[in-house]
Amino acid sequence: MMKQRTIATPVKTVGIGLHSGRKVTISIKPAAVNSGVQFVRVDTPEQSVVPATALAVCDTRLASVIQKDGVRVSTVEHLLSACAGLGLDNLLIELNDEEVPIMDGSAASFLFLIESAGIVEQDAPRQFVVIQKPVEVREGDKLARLEPFFGFKLDFTIDFKHPAVDKTGQRFIVDFAEHAYRSEIGRARTFGFAHEVEALREMGLARGGSLDNAIVLDEHRILNNEELRYEDEFVRHKILDAIGDLYLMGHPIVGAYVAEKSGHALNNALLRKLLEDPSSYTIESFAEAKAPEAYSQESQPLFF
């Protein structure tokens, strides 16, 4: 039986909040079986616990933000994406501010931090959300869909009318039975446009954004003084975000995700629609030999 996983020892680092610009200390600790991923705001009097679940999402305008009893944790998607990529089920994540630090704008720093802690199996079967029938949400020309597939595959299409983005691939398909999260997705950085950054700063946001933690574009070109990490880094980062958003289901998904111009809002709407229809999914565990190759370390360890 495939077992749940957590980290072996606590780890800690410091980073900058993308929007607040404040220094944030984040501590990642082992957690008990069946507890899931939980954030703890140690800067609040009650040290409030905010579970990482789809129904806890309260804001999706600039990031995925979760909340419980008025206490918020924002920009959770990159860290949750790393948790999904490393196959972690149970974690306690302590923060001394609202925002998860942006690090380098990808999941790479979180992958390194978690791997340095070590990963251990726990004495409980791992549970998966197995998609039983297609579930889809649309908003204008935007689309997000989950459909049955014995594995974990994502097919994402973006459509940014920008010369620098047009030169790169605007569609990417990744099947984790064949490709590794760490090498194919984990290093893809977030991106934004200079005029949007200026507008956000006037609103008191994006104070921590810089060329060190995002790809920034003006009207014609990329402003960073370095090459893209992937020739199609923009769409790969959207997949990185989607993996983090989908991990708010509380369990890894066995299915295929298809998206066109989707974002945090549509991804969360998709999970909420899935949860509204219990016939659209089942919760299952797998023996190692019968698990989807995307999740089976014995037959195909690439995902991890």
C-alpha positions in Angstrom: 0.0 0.0 0.0 1.3 3.4 -0.9 1.8 5.4 2.3 1.4 9.0 3.4 4.5 11.1 3.6 5.8 14.0 5.6 9.3 15.5 6.3 11.8 14.0 8.6 13.0 17.1 10.4 11.8 20.8 10.7 13.4 23.3 8.3 13.3 27.1 8.2 14.1 29.9 5.9 13.5 33.6 5.4 12.1 35.4 2.3 10.2 38.4 1.1 6.5 38.7 0.6 5.8 39.5 -3.1 3.0 42.0 -2.3 3.9 43.2 1.2 7.6 43.5 0.7 8.1 42.4 4.3 10.6 39.8 5.5 8.8 36.6 6.3 10.2 33.6 8.3 8.7 30.3 7.3 9.2 27.0 9.2 8.1 23.7 7.7 7.5 20.9 10.2 6.4 17.2 10.2 2.7 16.6 10.8 0.6 13.6 11.9 -1.1 11.3 9.5 -4.4 12.5 7.9 -3.8 16.0 9.1 -3.1 17.4 5.6 -1.2 20.6 5.0 -1.9 23.3 7.6 -0.6 26.8 7.9 0.0 28.4 11.3 0.1 32.2 11.7 2.5 32.4 14.7 2.2 36.2 14.6 -1.4 36.0 15.8 -2.3 35.8 19.5 -4.0 32.4 19.1 -1.4 31.1 16.6 -4.3 30.5 14.2 -4.3 27.4 12.1 -5.5 27.7 8.5 -6.0 24.4 6.6 -5.0 24.3 2.9 -8.3 23.3 1.4 -10.3 24.4 -1.7 -13.2 25.7 0.5 -10.8 27.9 2.5 -9.9 29.9 -0.5 -11.2 33.5 -0.1 -9.4 35.5 -2.7 -7.9 34.6 -6.1 -7.2 38.0 -7.7 -3.4 38.0 -7.5 -2.7 34.6 -5.9 -4.5 31.8 -4.0 -5.4 33.1 -0.6 -6.9 30.9 2.1 -8.6 32.0 5.3 -10.1 30.7 8.5 -12.0 32.8 11.1 -10.7 36.0 9.5 -7.0 34.9 9.5 -5.5 34.8 6.0 -2.5 33.1 4.4 -1.7 34.4 0.9 0.3 33.2 -2.1 0.2 29.6 -1.1 0.3 28.1 -4.7 4.1 27.8 -5.2 4.7 26.0 -1.9 1.7 23.7 -2.4 3.0 23.0 -5.9 6.3 21.9 -4.4 4.5 19.7 -1.9 2.5 18.0 -4.7 5.7 17.5 -6.7 7.4 15.8 -3.8 4.4 13.7 -2.9 3.9 15.2 0.6 0.6 14.7 2.4 1.0 16.1 5.9 2.9 19.3 6.9 2.7 22.1 9.4 3.8 25.4 7.9 4.5 28.2 10.3 4.6 31.9 9.2 5.2 35.1 11.1 3.3 37.1 8.5 0.3 36.7 6.1 2.2 36.0 2.9 4.2 32.9 1.9 7.6 34.3 0.7 8.0 34.5 -3.0 11.6 33.2 -3.0 12.9 33.2 -6.7 9.3 33.1 -8.1 9.3 29.4 -8.8 9.0 26.3 -6.6 12.7 25.5 -6.7 13.7 27.0 -3.4 10.9 25.1 -1.6 11.9 21.9 -3.3 15.5 22.4 -2.1 14.3 23.3 1.4 12.0 20.3 1.8 14.4 17.8 0.3 17.1 19.0 2.7 14.7 18.0 5.6 14.3 14.5 4.2 11.0 12.8 3.4 9.6 9.9 5.4 6.7 7.5 5.0 4.0 7.3 7.6 2.0 4.4 8.8 -1.2 5.2 7.0 -2.4 4.6 3.4 -2.1 7.5 1.0 -5.4 8.7 -0.3 -6.1 10.0 -3.9 -8.9 11.9 -5.5 -9.8 9.8 -8.5 -11.8 11.6 -11.2 -14.8 9.6 -12.3 -16.4 11.9 -14.9 -15.6 15.1 -16.6 -16.1 18.3 -14.6 -15.7 21.7 -16.4 -16.0 25.4 -15.7 -15.9 28.2 -18.2 -15.7 32.0 -18.0 -15.9 33.6 -21.4 -13.0 32.1 -23.4 -11.4 30.7 -20.3 -11.7 27.0 -19.5 -10.6 24.5 -16.8 -11.6 20.9 -16.8 -10.8 17.6 -15.0 -11.5 14.3 -16.6 -10.8 10.6 -15.9 -7.3 9.5 -16.6 -5.2 6.8 -14.7 -2.3 9.1 -13.9 -1.7 12.8 -13.6 -1.5 14.9 -16.7 -1.9 18.6 -17.4 -2.5 20.3 -20.7 -2.4 24.1 -20.5 -2.8 26.8 -23.2 -2.1 30.5 -22.6 -2.7 33.4 -24.9 -0.7 36.5 -24.1 -0.5 39.1 -26.9 3.1 40.1 -26.4 6.1 39.8 -28.7 8.3 38.0 -26.1 5.7 35.5 -25.1 4.6 34.9 -28.7 8.2 33.7 -29.4 7.8 30.9 -26.8 5.5 28.0 -26.7 2.0 28.9 -25.5 0.8 25.3 -24.9 2.5 22.7 -22.8 1.4 19.1 -21.9 3.1 17.3 -19.1 2.4 13.6 -18.1 4.1 12.8 -14.9 4.4 9.1 -15.8 7.0 10.3 -18.3 8.4 13.6 -17.0 9.7 14.9 -13.7 8.2 17.8 -11.8 11.5 19.0 -10.6 13.1 19.3 -14.0 10.1 20.1 -16.2 8.0 22.4 -14.0 9.6 23.3 -10.6 12.0 26.0 -11.9 9.5 28.0 -13.9 9.2 31.5 -12.5 6.2 33.8 -12.2 5.9 36.7 -14.6 4.3 40.1 -14.9 4.2 43.2 -17.0 6.0 46.4 -16.0 2.9 48.6 -16.4 0.9 46.2 -14.2 3.7 46.2 -11.5 3.6 50.0 -11.4 -0.2 50.0 -11.0 0.0 47.4 -8.3 2.6 49.4 -6.4 0.4 52.5 -6.5 -2.2 50.2 -4.7 0.4 49.2 -2.1 1.0 45.8 -3.7 3.9 44.1 -5.4 6.3 45.9 -3.0 8.5 42.8 -2.9 8.6 42.1 -6.6 11.9 42.4 -8.5 13.8 41.0 -11.3 15.2 38.5 -8.8 11.8 36.8 -8.2 9.9 37.3 -11.4 10.2 37.6 -15.2 9.2 41.1 -16.0 8.2 42.3 -19.5 7.8 45.8 -20.9 5.8 46.4 -24.0 8.3 44.7 -26.3 10.8 42.5 -24.4 11.9 40.7 -21.3 13.7 43.0 -18.9 15.6 40.4 -16.9 19.3 40.2 -17.7 19.2 36.4 -18.1 17.8 33.8 -20.4 14.6 32.0 -19.7 15.0 28.7 -17.8 12.8 27.0 -20.3 12.0 28.1 -23.8 8.3 28.1 -22.8 8.7 29.1 -19.2 5.6 31.2 -19.2 3.1 28.4 -19.8 5.1 26.0 -17.6 4.7 28.5 -14.7 1.0 28.5 -15.2 1.1 24.7 -14.9 3.2 25.1 -11.7 0.4 27.4 -10.3 -2.3 25.0 -11.4 -0.6 22.0 -9.6 -0.5 24.1 -6.4 -4.2 25.2 -6.8 -5.3 21.6 -7.4 -3.5 20.4 -4.3 -6.0 22.3 -2.3 -8.2 19.3 -2.9 -6.3 17.9 0.1 -5.2 14.8 -1.8 -3.3 14.2 -5.1 -5.5 13.9 -8.1 -5.7 10.9 -10.4 -7.0 12.5 -13.6 -6.2 14.8 -16.4 -6.5 18.6 -16.2 -7.1 20.7 -19.3 -7.0 24.5 -19.2 -7.2 27.4 -21.6 -6.3 30.8 -20.2 -7.2 29.6 -16.7 -6.0 31.1 -13.4 -6.4 30.9 -9.7 -10.1 31.9 -9.7 -11.2 29.3 -12.4 -9.0 26.6 -10.8 -10.8 27.1 -7.5 -14.2 27.2 -9.1 -13.3 23.9 -10.8 -12.5 22.2 -7.4 -15.7 23.6 -5.8 -17.8 22.2 -8.7 -16.0 18.9 -8.2 -16.8 18.9 -4.5 -20.4 19.8 -5.2 -20.9 16.5 -7.1 -19.8 13.4 -5.0 -20.4 11.2 -8.0 -17.6 13.0 -9.9 -14.8 11.5 -7.8 -13.9 8.8 -5.4 -11.3 8.7 -2.6 -9.0 5.7 -3.1 -5.8 4.1 -2.0 -3.5 2.0 -4.1 -1.1 -0.9 -3.6 2.3 0.2 -5.0 2.1 -2.3 -7.9 -1.3 -1.0 -8.9 -0.8 2.7 -8.5 -0.7 5.1 -11.5 2.8 5.4 -12.8 2.9 9.1 -12.1 2.7 8.4 -8.4 4.5 5.0 -8.2 8.0 5.4 -6.9 8.8 1.8 -7.5 7.9 1.7 -11.2 8.3 5.4 -12.2 10.0 7.7 -9.7 10.2 10.7 -12.0 7.4 12.7 -10.3 9.4 12.8 -7.1 
